[in-house]
Amino acid sequence: MTTTLPRPAEANLSEANPTPSRTVGHKGNIIVSWLTSTDHKVIGYMYLISSFIWFCVGGVMALLIRGQLFEPGMDLIPTKEQYNQLFTMHGTIMLLMFGTPLFSGFANVLVPLQIGTADVAFPRLNAFAFWLLTFGSLTAVAGFLTPGGAAAFGWTAYTPLSTTTFTPGVGGSLWVAGLAATGFSTIFGAVNFITTIITMRAPGMTMWRMPIFTWNALITSILILFAFPVLAAAWFGLLMDRVFHTHIYDVDAGGAILYQHLFWFFGHPEVYVLALPFFGVVSEIFPVFSRKPIFGYKTLVMATIAIAALSASVWAHHMFVTGSVLLPFFALMTMLIAVPTGVKIFNWIGTLWRGSVTFETPMLFALGFLATFTFGGLTGVILASPMLDFHVSDTYFVVAHFHYVVFGTIVFAMFAGFFFWWPKWTGKMLNERLGKIQFWILFIGFQTTFLIQHWLGVMGMPRRYYTYQPEDDFTWMNQLSTFGAILLAVSMIPFFLNVFITARSGEKVTVDDPWGYGGSLEWATSCPPPRHNFTSIPRIRSERPAFDLNHPEAAAHTHGQLEGSWTEPEGHEAGERVGASGDVDGKDRA
């Protein structure tokens, strides 16, 4: 006979796990409190805000580039050198000051909440990493203030173009030094996330019960530790060549090819450092708005591990045209990495299949991600073939592919995450109508901008060119692409308006889970969470503890099916909350 005990009193997490309270420098001074905070949520918000600011700065640069290419002979950008500086800093900002720190922002806010802990393992290191990132980013763009201007050799910084022989001036050296600092910031953050996830999970939160986003954050952090030190070494050598006139990358000694190997050994894993966290974001969203569990949880995790492992063996597909790499091996490995990626797409579609799908704004952005990323993956398989890559290498075909993969992943998933977790972060719901208007303008603008660039590349328009000839027949395609870029810029207006209206008069959230079907632990605490994240946590018996808490009947039915003649043990009712220690009575575990 099963005996049902009365619900125990909820234990206070701040008493069970004492953590220093946040100190405010001056009463009511929010800015001072944020700038001096070690709260993972506040640091995460600062990452998100600073990343979005850099996104806007990089977007303005992209608009100037597209305006310059609107028709042959445009002089919107006065000199070719300034054009080179713009596309260099556009790529640098979008990848290393927006995309990578955006991962740190989402991970900082969500990972401790999802694993049921009060903070990250090293709060002060966390704050230091953010400020080091800010310092490094400002240093890298400070070249615009120097007489010679900013770095102008492309975000890849290929030698010998990036040496002082061809790119003199302090701007290039500031770029290298600043980005080296941001790289160390990313490494520090990765160490923090790995330690937090491995050592600070709540009782019952086994590895195979972690949310998909937390899994992806862990694997991404491991990938960072593998790839970023190589980049730091490559750029340290470049800085030595620029400042102390060493000869590490001398052309006569094969230095140009050496640099490409070092850079792309970092560069291709970096693509997945950018992508994997946002795979995790949409993997949290699809189940909620399909009203069913994620399809193939363990398969998704294994596919993520496979992608991370294979990403370290495909770097030289960026070097097919050099003639110095083994074409069959790298072509095969590049095609092989499409297999676990395809498994993920299959899992996401399987989650949607026969679900009770609703189309709230987070779901629309997640579906937009799925469409654009899938198309970008298909063009990636094309580029994996050396015969085709020889034809379109360094053309706008590569630009289009890269933006479908990176922009299609990061930006669509970013807005999906913003709309999904905004009520959890702020306690207010963003406006659905404005969100849907933004989505459609963004989606149409993106397709208009980048789809046509595939044809531009096939017809032979090189990337990074300041202008082109009228007889090349590129004009109408560039004009269409520029109109699309304007739409992308316009799509930001509804978002800014949405944030402003929501902050002033937005709908307040009065429940822990405003979407109703959240699975991970952040949906089992208040909106916004308290300083220590939880006053109590639910029993963790699956990868969906918040769903088990809020829907005890469905949880009992599911666990009963999985475990046969399953009976809830005494004091372990579905929907029961427990104390910080994980025990029903709030006492410490033996």
Rosetta blueprint (number, residue, H / E / L):
1 M L
2 T L
3 T L
4 T L
5 L L
6 P L
7 R L
8 P L
9 A L
10 E L
11 A L
12 N L
13 L H
14 S H
15 E H
16 A H
17 N L
18 P L
19 T L
20 P L
21 S L
22 R L
23 T L
24 V L
25 G L
26 H L
27 K L
28 G L
29 N L
30 I H
31 I H
32 V H
33 S H
34 W H
35 L H
36 T L
37 S L
38 T L
39 D L
40 H H
41 K H
42 V H
43 I H
44 G H
45 Y H
46 M H
47 Y H
48 L H
49 I H
50 S H
51 S H
52 F H
53 I H
54 W H
55 F H
56 C H
57 V H
58 G H
59 G H
60 V H
61 M H
62 A H
63 L H
64 L H
65 I H
66 R H
67 G H
68 Q H
69 L L
70 F L
71 E L
72 P L
73 G L
74 M L
75 D L
76 L L
77 I L
78 P L
79 T L
80 K H
81 E H
82 Q H
83 Y H
84 N H
85 Q H
86 L H
87 F H
88 T H
89 M H
90 H H
91 G H
92 T H
93 I H
94 M H
95 L H
96 L H
97 M H
98 F H
99 G H
100 T H
101 P H
102 L H
103 F H
104 S H
105 G H
106 F H
107 A H
108 N H
109 V H
110 L H
111 V H
112 P H
113 L H
114 Q H
115 I H
116 G L
117 T L
118 A L
119 D L
120 V L
121 A L
122 F L
123 P H
124 R H
125 L H
126 N H
127 A H
128 F H
129 A H
130 F H
131 W H
132 L H
133 L H
134 T H
135 F H
136 G H
137 S H
138 L H
139 T H
140 A H
141 V H
142 A H
143 G H
144 F H
145 L H
146 T L
147 P L
148 G L
149 G L
150 A L
151 A L
152 A L
153 F L
154 G L
155 W L
156 T L
157 A L
158 Y L
159 T L
160 P L
161 L L
162 S L
163 T L
164 T L
165 T L
166 F L
167 T L
168 P L
169 G L
170 V H
171 G H
172 G H
173 S H
174 L H
175 W H
176 V H
177 A H
178 G H
179 L H
180 A H
181 A H
182 T H
183 G H
184 F H
185 S H
186 T H
187 I H
188 F H
189 G H
190 A H
191 V H
192 N H
193 F H
194 I H
195 T H
196 T H
197 I H
198 I H
199 T H
200 M L
201 R L
202 A L
203 P L
204 G L
205 M L
206 T L
207 M H
208 W H
209 R H
210 M L
211 P L
212 I H
213 F H
214 T H
215 W H
216 N H
217 A H
218 L H
219 I H
220 T H
221 S H
222 I H
223 L H
224 I H
225 L H
226 F H
227 A H
228 F H
229 P H
230 V H
231 L H
232 A H
233 A H
234 A H
235 W H
236 F H
237 G H
238 L H
239 L H
240 M H
241 D H
242 R H
243 V H
244 F H
245 H L
246 T L
247 H L
248 I L
249 Y L
250 D L
251 V H
252 D H
253 A H
254 G L
255 G H
256 A H
257 I H
258 L H
259 Y H
260 Q H
261 H H
262 L H
263 F H
264 W H
265 F H
266 F H
267 G H
268 H H
269 P H
270 E H
271 V H
272 Y H
273 V H
274 L H
275 A H
276 L H
277 P H
278 F H
279 F H
280 G H
281 V H
282 V H
283 S H
284 E H
285 I H
286 F H
287 P H
288 V H
289 F H
290 S H
291 R L
292 K L
293 P L
294 I L
295 F L
296 G L
297 Y H
298 K H
299 T H
300 L H
301 V H
302 M H
303 A H
304 T H
305 I H
306 A H
307 I H
308 A H
309 A H
310 L H
311 S H
312 A H
313 S H
314 V L
315 W H
316 A H
317 H H
318 H H
319 M H
320 F H
321 V H
322 T H
323 G L
324 S L
325 V L
326 L L
327 L H
328 P H
329 F H
330 F H
331 A H
332 L H
333 M H
334 T H
335 M H
336 L H
337 I L
338 A H
339 V H
340 P H
341 T H
342 G H
343 V H
344 K H
345 I H
346 F H
347 N H
348 W H
349 I H
350 G H
351 T H
352 L H
353 W L
354 R L
355 G L
356 S L
357 V L
358 T L
359 F L
360 E L
361 T H
362 P H
363 M H
364 L H
365 F H
366 A H
367 L H
368 G H
369 F H
370 L H
371 A H
372 T H
373 F H
374 T H
375 F H
376 G H
377 G H
378 L H
379 T H
380 G H
381 V H
382 I H
383 L H
384 A L
385 S L
386 P H
387 M H
388 L H
389 D H
390 F H
391 H H
392 V H
393 S L
394 D L
395 T E
396 Y H
397 F H
398 V H
399 V H
400 A H
401 H H
402 F H
403 H H
404 Y H
405 V H
406 V H
407 F H
408 G H
409 T H
410 I H
411 V H
412 F H
413 A H
414 M H
415 F H
416 A H
417 G H
418 F H
419 F H
420 F H
421 W H
422 W H
423 P H
424 K H
425 W H
426 T H
427 G L
428 K E
429 M E
430 L L
431 N L
432 E H
433 R H
434 L H
435 G H
436 K H
437 I H
438 Q H
439 F H
440 W H
441 I H
442 L H
443 F H
444 I H
445 G H
446 F H
447 Q H
448 T H
449 T H
450 F H
451 L H
452 I H
453 Q H
454 H H
455 W H
456 L H
457 G H
458 V H
459 M L
460 G L
461 M L
462 P E
463 R L
464 R L
465 Y L
466 Y L
467 T L
468 Y L
469 Q L
470 P H
471 E H
472 D H
473 D L
474 F L
475 T H
476 W H
477 M H
478 N H
479 Q H
480 L H
481 S H
482 T H
483 F H
484 G H
485 A H
486 I H
487 L H
488 L H
489 A H
490 V H
491 S L
492 M H
493 I H
494 P H
495 F H
496 F H
497 L H
498 N H
499 V H
500 F H
501 I H
502 T H
503 A H
504 R H
505 S H
506 G L
507 E E
508 K E
509 V L
510 T L
511 V L
512 D L
513 D L
514 P L
515 W L
516 G L
517 Y L
518 G L
519 G L
520 S L
521 L H
522 E H
523 W H
524 A H
525 T L
526 S L
527 C L
528 P L
529 P L
530 P L
531 R L
532 H L
533 N L
534 F L
535 T L
536 S L
537 I E
538 P E
539 R L
540 I L
541 R L
542 S L
543 E L
544 R L
545 P H
546 A H
547 F H
548 D H
549 L H
550 N H
551 H L
552 P H
553 E H
554 A H
555 A H
556 A H
557 H H
558 T H
559 H H
560 G H
561 Q H
562 L H
563 E H
564 G L
565 S L
566 W L
567 T L
568 E L
569 P L
570 E L
571 G L
572 H L
573 E L
574 A L
575 G L
576 E L
577 R E
578 V E
579 G L
580 A L
581 S L
582 G L
583 D L
584 V L
585 D L
586 G L
587 K L
588 D L
589 R L
590 A L
